[in-house]
Amino acid sequence: MTVFDAMQMHRLRVPGRVAKEQEGVERRMKKTILLGVLMLSAAVGFAQESRQDVSFSGTGLFSPTIHAPGSIVTNATGSLGLLTSYRFMLTPHSALELNYSFTQNNEKYCIGGGCTPGFPNLAGVTNFYSYRIHSREQEVTAAYVFSWTFKRYNPFVEAGVGSLIFTPVLDNGTTELGTKSTKGIAGLAGAGLAYELSPSFDIRAEYRAFVVKTPAFGEPNIVTNRYEILSMPTIGVAYHF
């Protein structure tokens, strides 16, 4: 084989090698573009989902009877109230929630053996002293919410912390006019179920519980130094946007 023949064969092999390299580059570019399209589609799909909602619910508030040292007994009347919440979805299953609720009830205290909270003080008849305080109670809390999806049903649990504010209402429902507003740090836990009516609305029912120190309204005679669990069932409607 002459030098001229060798050069001709080299020229024939080079275009084939270049073509294969170009095919490899094109395949890699197609894979990269496809991956980018899939990631963009996923991001757009998540962005199009409702990531926020607000809810408005009716509530009930119930507290236990607390027996404290010094023959102090306290309980409160059950009450109805309102709750509004805002949720921001971090992922399809996780969210942060802000809550505000409002209700009014009567906090009742008594000091003395065998006493009944809220029972009238009758001279010569009762051997104890009874307090009754008409209280406005407000909740300001933040919580983490985790939810699941089963068709139209969305069970969820939440846990958080915040403050409960107990403010005496100085009217005929309050026997001690020197009482003051009390704030307490409260732990929040809850579990509930949402039922999807449409992509924008759902019905939401939940049981919520607070752990908070029993309020004394600045009155040293009724300080219990005890914690109580307040129960708050709720039911309402949420709007997603």
DOBA-43059 format. One line per field, with one value per atom (N, C-alpha, C): atom name; x negated, y negated, z negated. Coordinates in nm, 3 decimals. Layout:
! residues N
site = c(CA_...)
X = c(X_...)
Y = c(Y_...)
Z = c(Z_...)
***
This chain:
! residues 241
site = c(N_CA_C_N_CA_C_N_CA_C_N_CA_C_N_CA_C_N_CA_C_N_CA_C_N_CA_C_N_CA_C_N_CA_C_N_CA_C_N_CA_C_N_CA_C_N_CA_C_N_CA_C_N_CA_C_N_CA_C_N_CA_C_N_CA_C_N_CA_C_N_CA_C_N_CA_C_N_CA_C_N_CA_C_N_CA_C_N_CA_C_N_CA_C_N_CA_C_N_CA_C_N_CA_C_N_CA_C_N_CA_C_N_CA_C_N_CA_C_N_CA_C_N_CA_C_N_CA_C_N_CA_C_N_CA_C_N_CA_C_N_CA_C_N_CA_C_N_CA_C_N_CA_C_N_CA_C_N_CA_C_N_CA_C_N_CA_C_N_CA_C_N_CA_C_N_CA_C_N_CA_C_N_CA_C_N_CA_C_N_CA_C_N_CA_C_N_CA_C_N_CA_C_N_CA_C_N_CA_C_N_CA_C_N_CA_C_N_CA_C_N_CA_C_N_CA_C_N_CA_C_N_CA_C_N_CA_C_N_CA_C_N_CA_C_N_CA_C_N_CA_C_N_CA_C_N_CA_C_N_CA_C_N_CA_C_N_CA_C_N_CA_C_N_CA_C_N_CA_C_N_CA_C_N_CA_C_N_CA_C_N_CA_C_N_CA_C_N_CA_C_N_CA_C_N_CA_C_N_CA_C_N_CA_C_N_CA_C_N_CA_C_N_CA_C_N_CA_C_N_CA_C_N_CA_C_N_CA_C_N_CA_C_N_CA_C_N_CA_C_N_CA_C_N_CA_C_N_CA_C_N_CA_C_N_CA_C_N_CA_C_N_CA_C_N_CA_C_N_CA_C_N_CA_C_N_CA_C_N_CA_C_N_CA_C_N_CA_C_N_CA_C_N_CA_C_N_CA_C_N_CA_C_N_CA_C_N_CA_C_N_CA_C_N_CA_C_N_CA_C_N_CA_C_N_CA_C_N_CA_C_N_CA_C_N_CA_C_N_CA_C_N_CA_C_N_CA_C_N_CA_C_N_CA_C_N_CA_C_N_CA_C_N_CA_C_N_CA_C_N_CA_C_N_CA_C_N_CA_C_N_CA_C_N_CA_C_N_CA_C_N_CA_C_N_CA_C_N_CA_C_N_CA_C_N_CA_C_N_CA_C_N_CA_C_N_CA_C_N_CA_C_N_CA_C_N_CA_C_N_CA_C_N_CA_C_N_CA_C_N_CA_C_N_CA_C_N_CA_C_N_CA_C_N_CA_C_N_CA_C_N_CA_C_N_CA_C_N_CA_C_N_CA_C_N_CA_C_N_CA_C_N_CA_C_N_CA_C_N_CA_C_N_CA_C_N_CA_C_N_CA_C_N_CA_C_N_CA_C_N_CA_C_N_CA_C_N_CA_C_N_CA_C_N_CA_C_N_CA_C_N_CA_C_N_CA_C_N_CA_C_N_CA_C_N_CA_C_N_CA_C_N_CA_C_N_CA_C_N_CA_C_N_CA_C_N_CA_C_N_CA_C_N_CA_C_N_CA_C_N_CA_C_N_CA_C_N_CA_C_N_CA_C_N_CA_C_N_CA_C_N_CA_C_N_CA_C_N_CA_C_N_CA_C_N_CA_C_N_CA_C_N_CA_C_N_CA_C_N_CA_C_N_CA_C_N_CA_C_N_CA_C_N_CA_C_N_CA_C_N_CA_C_N_CA_C_N_CA_C_N_CA_C_N_CA_C_N_CA_C_N_CA_C_N_CA_C_N_CA_C_N_CA_C_N_CA_C_N_CA_C_N_CA_C_N_CA_C_N_CA_C_N_CA_C_N_CA_C_N_CA_C_N_CA_C_N_CA_C_N_CA_C_N_CA_C_N_CA_C_N_CA_C)
X = c(-0.086_0.000_-0.088_-0.054_-0.132_-0.086_-0.167_-0.133_-0.004_0.018_0.139_0.263_0.253_0.367_0.400_0.297_0.318_0.389_0.353_0.416_0.563_0.595_0.733_0.819_0.763_0.837_0.859_0.761_0.775_0.886_0.894_1.000_1.138_1.149_1.277_1.319_1.219_1.251_1.288_1.226_1.246_1.390_1.457_1.597_1.686_1.660_1.741_1.728_1.605_1.581_1.647_1.637_1.699_1.850_1.908_2.053_2.098_2.020_2.057_2.049_1.947_1.933_2.050_2.091_2.204_2.333_2.351_2.469_2.471_2.353_2.345_2.381_2.329_2.361_2.510_2.571_2.713_2.797_2.756_2.830_2.823_2.703_2.689_2.772_2.776_2.856_3.005_3.050_3.191_3.228_3.139_3.165_3.171_3.078_3.076_3.202_3.244_3.366_3.488_3.496_3.610_3.615_3.501_3.496_3.540_3.492_3.532_3.681_3.740_3.884_3.963_3.919_3.988_3.982_3.864_3.850_3.935_3.936_4.016_4.165_4.207_4.347_4.389_4.300_4.331_4.342_4.249_4.251_4.376_4.413_4.532_4.657_4.661_4.777_4.795_4.684_4.694_4.734_4.680_4.714_4.860_4.920_5.060_5.154_5.105_5.188_5.210_5.320_5.347_5.244_5.169_5.066_5.104_5.219_5.263_5.412_5.453_5.597_5.626_5.749_5.800_5.926_5.947_6.065_6.132_6.264_6.345_6.430_6.419_6.483_6.556_6.661_6.725_6.655_6.647_6.573_6.657_6.618_6.663_6.540_6.551_6.438_6.483_6.410_6.447_6.322_6.337_6.222_6.256_6.155_6.180_6.193_6.231_6.229_6.090_6.032_5.897_5.905_5.842_5.831_5.687_5.668_5.534_5.511_5.383_5.354_5.425_5.452_5.520_5.671_5.724_5.867_5.925_5.846_5.894_5.947_6.067_6.129_6.173_6.146_6.185_6.234_6.330_6.373_6.434_6.481_6.536_6.655_6.744_6.858_6.812_6.880_6.852_6.898_6.837_6.870_6.854_6.915_6.902_6.818_6.747_6.663_6.634_6.537_6.498_6.348_6.307_6.165_6.139_6.033_5.988_5.843_5.810_5.676_5.627_5.495_5.430_5.322_5.322_5.221_5.143_5.013_4.926_4.859_4.879_4.826_4.677_4.595_4.452_4.427_4.500_4.498_4.643_4.670_4.808_4.865_4.778_4.827_4.795_4.713_4.671_4.711_4.750_4.793_4.760_4.751_4.744_4.878_4.922_5.056_5.050_5.127_5.146_5.293_5.318_5.454_5.490_5.616_5.671_5.813_5.842_5.977_6.024_6.156_6.218_6.339_6.354_6.472_6.487_6.601_6.624_6.687_6.646_6.707_6.699_6.740_6.732_6.636_6.527_6.432_6.481_6.488_6.544_6.440_6.427_6.330_6.399_6.347_6.390_6.276_6.280_6.177_6.248_6.219_6.281_6.319_6.322_6.353_6.494_6.505_6.634_6.703_6.627_6.689_6.726_6.816_6.861_6.831_6.746_6.713_6.837_6.845_6.956_7.078_7.080_7.195_7.198_7.317_7.323_7.269_7.208_7.160_7.279_7.323_7.438_7.392_7.406_7.360_7.431_7.353_7.408_7.448_7.440_7.479_7.357_7.278_7.159_7.036_6.944_6.819_6.701_6.727_6.621_6.649_6.548_6.565_6.557_6.650_6.661_6.634_6.559_6.532_6.597_6.642_6.691_6.641_6.574_6.514_6.561_6.630_6.669_6.543_6.500_6.369_6.382_6.306_6.289_6.158_6.162_6.043_6.006_5.879_5.829_5.707_5.700_5.587_5.507_5.375_5.285_5.176_5.181_5.087_5.033_4.922_4.863_4.839_4.858_4.848_4.793_4.738_4.697_4.804_4.847_4.955_4.903_4.935_4.902_5.032_5.052_5.178_5.155_5.259_5.260_5.377_5.373_5.481_5.533_5.663_5.732_5.857_5.840_5.948_5.991_6.116_6.164_6.138_6.085_6.064_5.918_5.899_5.765_5.750_5.716_5.689_5.559_5.551_5.431_5.410_5.285_5.248_5.167_5.165_5.088_5.035_4.928_4.871_4.809_4.824_4.772_4.765_4.742_4.729_4.778_4.813_4.860_4.901_5.002_5.045_5.197_5.247_5.388_5.399_5.490_5.507_5.644_5.644_5.767_5.791_5.898_5.926_6.058_6.059_6.187_6.276_6.405_6.506_6.573_6.558_6.607_6.755_6.839_6.984_7.046_7.176_7.244_7.200_7.132_7.084_6.953_6.894_6.766_6.786_6.749_6.767_6.648_6.531_6.410_6.368_6.387_6.361_6.213_6.128_5.986_5.904_5.969_5.898_5.831_5.728_5.649_5.637_5.598_5.576_5.458_5.469_5.365_5.328_5.198_5.148_5.073_5.094_5.025_4.970_4.848_4.792_4.866_4.910_4.992_4.933_4.935_4.901_5.028_5.019_5.135_5.111_5.211_5.208_5.347_5.353_5.484_5.481_5.600_5.617_5.754_5.761_5.889_5.901_6.010_6.040_6.103_6.051_6.109_6.171_6.288_6.355_6.366_6.310_6.304_6.439_6.496_6.620_6.592_6.481_6.437_6.289_6.221_6.080_6.056_6.158_6.141_6.195_6.286_6.350_6.347_6.335_6.353_6.417_6.480_6.533_6.426_6.400_6.291_6.342_6.324_6.359_6.233_6.221_6.096_6.122_6.042_6.033_5.900_5.903_5.782_5.774_5.653_5.632_5.518_5.535_5.433_5.388_5.260_5.206_5.160_5.221_5.194_5.210_5.141_5.154_5.288_5.354_5.485_5.475_5.556_5.544_5.591_5.530_5.569_5.611_5.598_5.645_5.586_5.462_5.396_5.449_5.530_5.589_5.512_5.431_5.344_5.420_5.544_5.618_5.658_5.655_5.701_5.590_5.465_5.353_5.345_5.353_5.351_5.214_5.134_5.006_5.025_5.139_5.169_5.193_5.162_5.188_5.316_5.384_5.507_5.506_5.589_5.604_5.741_5.740_5.864_5.897_6.019_6.063_6.142_6.108_6.176_6.211_6.331_6.376_6.416_6.390_6.422_6.480_6.557_6.605_6.626_6.578_6.588_6.559_6.536_6.513_6.379_6.303_6.175_6.182_6.117_6.107_5.962_5.934_5.798_5.772_5.653_5.618_5.469)
Y = c(0.119_0.000_-0.123_-0.213_-0.337_-0.435_-0.539_-0.646_-0.713_-0.726_-0.791_-0.710_-0.574_-0.490_-0.500_-0.505_-0.517_-0.645_-0.755_-0.885_-0.880_-0.813_-0.804_-0.726_-0.615_-0.537_-0.617_-0.697_-0.779_-0.880_-0.939_-1.037_-0.971_-0.846_-0.777_-0.743_-0.710_-0.674_-0.796_-0.909_-1.028_-1.075_-1.088_-1.132_-1.037_-0.906_-0.811_-0.832_-0.857_-0.881_-1.011_-1.113_-1.242_-1.227_-1.149_-1.129_-1.060_-0.957_-0.888_-0.982_-1.067_-1.162_-1.260_-1.305_-1.396_-1.330_-1.201_-1.128_-1.118_-1.093_-1.085_-1.217_-1.328_-1.460_-1.488_-1.452_-1.475_-1.395_-1.269_-1.188_-1.249_-1.295_-1.356_-1.483_-1.563_-1.685_-1.653_-1.548_-1.510_-1.466_-1.388_-1.344_-1.462_-1.557_-1.675_-1.759_-1.777_-1.856_-1.787_-1.652_-1.578_-1.590_-1.578_-1.591_-1.730_-1.831_-1.969_-1.991_-1.934_-1.947_-1.880_-1.761_-1.691_-1.770_-1.825_-1.904_-2.030_-2.095_-2.216_-2.184_-2.072_-2.032_-2.007_-1.940_-1.912_-2.042_-2.135_-2.263_-2.343_-2.346_-2.420_-2.356_-2.221_-2.153_-2.183_-2.183_-2.214_-2.359_-2.449_-2.591_-2.615_-2.535_-2.554_-2.501_-2.412_-2.363_-2.475_-2.463_-2.561_-2.544_-2.647_-2.639_-2.714_-2.782_-2.857_-2.833_-2.844_-2.843_-2.920_-2.970_-3.032_-2.957_-2.943_-2.871_-2.950_-2.931_-2.993_-2.883_-2.871_-2.758_-2.805_-2.732_-2.747_-2.653_-2.695_-2.617_-2.598_-2.498_-2.482_-2.480_-2.524_-2.523_-2.465_-2.361_-2.291_-2.270_-2.291_-2.278_-2.183_-2.120_-2.026_-2.101_-2.027_-2.079_-2.056_-2.162_-2.155_-2.166_-2.072_-2.076_-2.110_-2.222_-2.272_-2.277_-2.287_-2.300_-2.421_-2.414_-2.524_-2.517_-2.398_-2.378_-2.470_-2.495_-2.576_-2.482_-2.509_-2.432_-2.529_-2.495_-2.584_-2.503_-2.559_-2.507_-2.622_-2.594_-2.699_-2.644_-2.735_-2.695_-2.667_-2.576_-2.553_-2.674_-2.694_-2.812_-2.784_-2.869_-2.865_-2.983_-2.966_-3.075_-3.062_-3.138_-3.141_-3.121_-3.053_-3.028_-3.063_-3.138_-3.161_-3.117_-3.050_-2.995_-3.025_-3.038_-3.055_-2.948_-2.875_-2.772_-2.803_-2.776_-2.786_-2.652_-2.591_-2.458_-2.467_-2.395_-2.385_-2.276_-2.166_-2.054_-2.008_-1.912_-1.864_-1.806_-1.773_-1.713_-1.795_-1.897_-1.973_-2.119_-2.180_-2.319_-2.387_-2.520_-2.603_-2.672_-2.686_-2.739_-2.846_-2.954_-3.060_-3.059_-3.073_-3.062_-3.178_-3.217_-3.312_-3.267_-3.255_-3.218_-3.309_-3.313_-3.402_-3.333_-3.343_-3.292_-3.364_-3.346_-3.401_-3.293_-3.289_-3.196_-3.253_-3.174_-3.213_-3.122_-3.179_-3.105_-3.110_-2.993_-2.986_-2.926_-2.987_-2.945_-2.942_-2.856_-2.862_-2.815_-2.867_-2.835_-2.785_-2.663_-2.607_-2.462_-2.387_-2.246_-2.220_-2.128_-2.091_-2.200_-2.296_-2.409_-2.374_-2.453_-2.436_-2.564_-2.559_-2.682_-2.750_-2.880_-2.958_-2.961_-2.879_-2.880_-3.012_-3.072_-3.204_-3.199_-3.308_-3.321_-3.363_-3.274_-3.301_-3.310_-3.428_-3.450_-3.353_-3.285_-3.193_-3.059_-3.044_-2.919_-2.849_-2.925_-2.867_-2.896_-2.798_-2.817_-2.835_-2.888_-2.910_-3.039_-3.083_-3.205_-3.168_-3.217_-3.181_-3.302_-3.278_-3.380_-3.339_-3.436_-3.411_-3.524_-3.488_-3.588_-3.564_-3.662_-3.658_-3.686_-3.590_-3.598_-3.596_-3.682_-3.681_-3.609_-3.500_-3.420_-3.425_-3.456_-3.466_-3.375_-3.314_-3.228_-3.290_-3.292_-3.329_-3.222_-3.135_-3.023_-3.004_-2.931_-2.888_-2.738_-2.665_-2.519_-2.464_-2.343_-2.264_-2.160_-2.147_-2.056_-1.953_-1.827_-1.720_-1.652_-1.633_-1.578_-1.464_-1.384_-1.277_-1.299_-1.233_-1.245_-1.107_-1.087_-0.965_-1.006_-1.018_-1.067_-1.205_-1.218_-1.350_-1.377_-1.277_-1.290_-1.325_-1.419_-1.463_-1.468_-1.355_-1.360_-1.435_-1.497_-1.574_-1.577_-1.603_-1.625_-1.754_-1.816_-1.940_-1.952_-2.029_-2.059_-2.198_-2.273_-2.409_-2.470_-2.601_-2.673_-2.815_-2.880_-3.019_-3.072_-3.156_-3.222_-3.220_-3.199_-3.218_-3.340_-3.429_-3.555_-3.552_-3.562_-3.561_-3.703_-3.766_-3.905_-3.911_-3.960_-3.970_-4.078_-4.047_-4.144_-4.196_-4.324_-4.380_-4.416_-4.313_-4.331_-4.252_-4.228_-4.156_-4.011_-3.959_-3.822_-3.807_-3.917_-3.914_-3.965_-3.884_-3.923_-3.995_-3.985_-4.050_-4.155_-4.283_-4.388_-4.426_-4.372_-4.403_-4.307_-4.217_-4.118_-4.182_-4.114_-4.167_-4.062_-4.109_-4.020_-3.928_-3.802_-3.701_-3.640_-3.629_-3.564_-3.437_-3.332_-3.207_-3.143_-3.090_-3.014_-2.881_-2.847_-2.727_-2.636_-2.506_-2.406_-2.363_-2.341_-2.304_-2.171_-2.083_-1.958_-1.935_-1.879_-1.858_-1.752_-1.702_-1.605_-1.628_-1.614_-1.642_-1.577_-1.611_-1.556_-1.663_-1.677_-1.769_-1.689_-1.733_-1.669_-1.770_-1.735_-1.827_-1.837_-1.958_-1.983_-2.017_-2.089_-2.129_-2.162_-2.191_-2.229_-2.352_-2.432_-2.556_-2.551_-2.456_-2.455_-2.316_-2.313_-2.187_-2.214_-2.110_-2.115_-2.055_-2.121_-2.079_-2.065_-1.946_-1.920_-1.878_-1.924_-1.898_-1.897_-1.816_-1.825_-1.889_-1.997_-2.069_-2.070_-2.061_-2.062_-2.155_-2.230_-2.323_-2.281_-2.289_-2.273_-2.410_-2.461_-2.597_-2.604_-2.698_-2.716_-2.780_-2.728_-2.780_-2.928_-3.014_-3.158_-3.196_-3.300_-3.351_-3.497_-3.562_-3.700_-3.799_-3.774_-3.866_-3.862_-3.764_-3.750_-3.644_-3.684_-3.587_-3.476_-3.500_-3.399_-3.278_-3.291_-3.180_-3.127_-3.150_-3.095_-2.945_-2.864_-2.718_-2.656_-2.723_-2.666_-2.529_-2.511_-2.386_-2.412_-2.310_-2.318_-2.241_-2.286_-2.220_-2.196_-2.104_-2.075_-2.127_-2.225_-2.279_-2.207_-2.164_-2.091_-2.184_-2.183_-2.270_-2.192_-2.136_-2.079_-2.192_-2.175_-2.279_-2.215_-2.295_-2.255_-2.382_-2.378_-2.498_-2.471_-2.578_-2.574_-2.639_-2.579_-2.634_-2.670_-2.781_-2.825_-2.818_-2.748_-2.731_-2.828_-2.886_-2.979_-2.974)
Z = c(0.000_0.000_0.000_0.086_0.095_-0.011_-0.029_-0.124_-0.083_0.049_0.100_0.062_0.074_0.037_-0.112_-0.196_-0.342_-0.377_-0.312_-0.338_-0.298_-0.189_-0.144_-0.245_-0.295_-0.394_-0.522_-0.564_-0.686_-0.668_-0.545_-0.520_-0.528_-0.486_-0.492_-0.635_-0.724_-0.863_-0.947_-0.923_-1.006_-1.006_-0.890_-0.891_-0.971_-0.966_-1.042_-1.191_-1.239_-1.380_-1.426_-1.344_-1.378_-1.386_-1.294_-1.295_-1.423_-1.466_-1.591_-1.710_-1.717_-1.827_-1.828_-1.709_-1.700_-1.748_-1.712_-1.758_-1.911_-1.970_-2.116_-2.182_-2.126_-2.180_-2.170_-2.057_-2.039_-2.138_-2.162_-2.259_-2.397_-2.437_-2.569_-2.580_-2.473_-2.474_-2.486_-2.416_-2.425_-2.566_-2.630_-2.767_-2.862_-2.845_-2.932_-2.914_-2.789_-2.762_-2.821_-2.805_-2.859_-3.011_-3.078_-3.223_-3.266_-3.193_-3.226_-3.211_-3.105_-3.082_-3.194_-3.238_-3.346_-3.476_-3.509_-3.631_-3.624_-3.508_-3.493_-3.505_-3.447_-3.455_-3.599_-3.675_-3.816_-3.895_-3.869_-3.941_-3.908_-3.779_-3.739_-3.797_-3.798_-3.854_-4.000_-4.077_-4.220_-4.241_-4.155_-4.168_-4.138_-4.048_-4.013_-4.121_-4.210_-4.318_-4.420_-4.497_-4.602_-4.714_-4.740_-4.843_-4.970_-4.970_-5.086_-5.108_-5.233_-5.259_-5.386_-5.395_-5.516_-5.556_-5.685_-5.733_-5.844_-5.853_-5.957_-6.020_-6.153_-6.221_-6.346_-6.379_-6.509_-6.607_-6.732_-6.832_-6.959_-7.034_-7.172_-7.260_-7.384_-7.476_-7.609_-7.654_-7.776_-7.862_-7.992_-8.082_-8.196_-8.256_-8.366_-8.500_-8.601_-8.738_-8.796_-8.852_-8.908_-9.060_-9.129_-9.275_-9.309_-9.378_-9.408_-9.558_-9.600_-9.744_-9.803_-9.933_-10.000_-9.983_-9.950_-9.931_-9.825_-9.718_-9.606_-9.498_-9.453_-9.345_-9.237_-9.110_-9.001_-8.881_-8.812_-8.683_-8.604_-8.484_-8.398_-8.322_-8.285_-8.203_-8.061_-7.994_-7.853_-7.771_-7.655_-7.576_-7.428_-7.347_-7.202_-7.156_-7.044_-6.996_-6.848_-6.802_-6.662_-6.649_-6.541_-6.511_-6.365_-6.340_-6.203_-6.191_-6.080_-6.060_-5.919_-5.907_-5.777_-5.765_-5.651_-5.628_-5.501_-5.508_-5.391_-5.371_-5.253_-5.225_-5.190_-5.267_-5.238_-5.134_-5.146_-5.051_-5.036_-4.948_-4.938_-5.067_-5.166_-5.290_-5.414_-5.405_-5.523_-5.509_-5.622_-5.619_-5.751_-5.745_-5.864_-5.881_-6.006_-6.033_-6.141_-6.120_-6.220_-6.262_-6.393_-6.445_-6.537_-6.530_-6.627_-6.660_-6.789_-6.830_-6.942_-6.958_-7.056_-7.117_-7.248_-7.316_-7.449_-7.514_-7.648_-7.735_-7.860_-7.954_-8.095_-8.192_-8.333_-8.406_-8.455_-8.537_-8.682_-8.746_-8.881_-8.977_-9.094_-9.195_-9.331_-9.419_-9.558_-9.648_-9.770_-9.869_-9.994_-10.036_-10.156_-10.134_-10.244_-10.234_-10.181_-10.086_-10.032_-9.952_-9.902_-9.833_-9.689_-9.633_-9.496_-9.419_-9.316_-9.242_-9.186_-9.206_-9.153_-9.241_-9.350_-9.440_-9.518_-9.532_-9.599_-9.742_-9.784_-9.922_-10.010_-10.095_-10.181_-10.326_-10.385_-10.522_-10.618_-10.701_-10.797_-10.739_-10.605_-10.542_-10.480_-10.405_-10.342_-10.426_-10.432_-10.506_-10.412_-10.294_-10.196_-10.122_-10.047_-9.967_-9.820_-9.741_-9.601_-9.512_-9.403_-9.302_-9.170_-9.097_-8.962_-8.872_-8.762_-8.674_-8.531_-8.475_-8.334_-8.252_-8.171_-8.105_-7.953_-7.890_-7.744_-7.715_-7.637_-7.613_-7.465_-7.437_-7.301_-7.284_-7.169_-7.133_-7.019_-7.033_-6.924_-6.919_-6.818_-6.812_-6.671_-6.663_-6.536_-6.547_-6.435_-6.442_-6.311_-6.323_-6.205_-6.180_-6.054_-6.017_-5.918_-5.943_-5.848_-5.808_-5.677_-5.628_-5.530_-5.510_-5.412_-5.316_-5.202_-5.104_-5.066_-5.087_-5.046_-4.969_-4.836_-4.750_-4.798_-4.843_-4.887_-5.036_-5.106_-5.251_-5.279_-5.372_-5.409_-5.561_-5.624_-5.769_-5.796_-5.912_-5.945_-6.096_-6.134_-6.274_-6.280_-6.396_-6.412_-6.554_-6.568_-6.698_-6.691_-6.801_-6.798_-6.937_-6.938_-7.064_-7.042_-7.149_-7.137_-7.273_-7.273_-7.396_-7.406_-7.528_-7.559_-7.649_-7.614_-7.687_-7.755_-7.888_-7.966_-8.019_-7.975_-8.011_-8.086_-8.211_-8.283_-8.225_-8.219_-8.175_-8.303_-8.330_-8.456_-8.444_-8.455_-8.451_-8.564_-8.556_-8.663_-8.675_-8.572_-8.579_-8.654_-8.699_-8.770_-8.912_-9.012_-9.151_-9.209_-9.144_-9.192_-9.089_-9.119_-9.022_-9.014_-9.103_-9.100_-9.016_-8.944_-8.864_-8.742_-8.690_-8.578_-8.467_-8.350_-8.236_-8.264_-8.222_-8.241_-8.107_-8.081_-7.960_-7.999_-7.922_-7.951_-7.824_-7.833_-7.720_-7.712_-7.592_-7.574_-7.468_-7.496_-7.396_-7.325_-7.195_-7.114_-7.044_-7.047_-6.970_-6.915_-6.795_-6.735_-6.628_-6.594_-6.486_-6.426_-6.294_-6.230_-6.094_-6.027_-5.895_-5.809_-5.687_-5.589_-5.476_-5.432_-5.319_-5.206_-5.090_-4.977_-4.907_-4.909_-4.837_-4.691_-4.669_-4.535_-4.546_-4.434_-4.445_-4.531_-4.555_-4.631_-4.773_-4.804_-4.935_-4.996_-5.130_-5.202_-5.337_-5.391_-5.528_-5.619_-5.730_-5.818_-5.961_-6.019_-6.158_-6.233_-6.357_-6.430_-6.580_-6.649_-6.795_-6.830_-6.907_-6.947_-7.099_-7.152_-7.296_-7.331_-7.441_-7.489_-7.628_-7.653_-7.787_-7.833_-7.940_-7.985_-8.137_-8.198_-8.342_-8.374_-8.477_-8.514_-8.551_-8.490_-8.515_-8.655_-8.709_-8.841_-8.835_-8.719_-8.698_-8.799_-8.841_-8.933_-9.075_-9.106_-9.240_-9.318_-9.419_-9.487_-9.560_-9.600_-9.676_-9.592_-9.458_-9.374_-9.283_-9.320_-9.245_-9.272_-9.168_-9.185_-9.155_-9.071_-9.026_-8.961_-8.897_-8.828_-8.679_-8.599_-8.456_-8.423_-8.322_-8.280_-8.130_-8.086_-7.943_-7.899_-7.810_-7.756_-7.625_-7.611_-7.491_-7.401_-7.270_-7.175_-7.048_-7.039_-6.911_-6.816_-6.686_-6.588_-6.463_-6.390_-6.257_-6.175_-6.050_-5.968_-5.822_-5.749_-5.604_-5.572_-5.481_-5.437_-5.290_-5.255_-5.115_-5.072_-4.961_-4.911_-4.794_-4.795_-4.686_-4.659)
***
